[in-house]
């Protein structure tokens, strides 16, 4: 469980990384969120690191065309 500040940071990073992704694309957003959460769980809570992780996850997110 994360403290309130870390939880707010994780949400902010997710929203920033997925700003061009529709909220209806729950699979993509979930994939990115899972990767960001995984990094934070391992202790990587730097905003820059989390953004890099999120962008990498967005790049390799599964799509229905793959």
Secondary structure, DSSP 8 states (H G I E B T S, - for coil): ---HHHHHHHHHHHHHHTTTS-TT-HHHHHHHHHHHHHHHHTT---HHHHHHHHHHHHHT---TT-
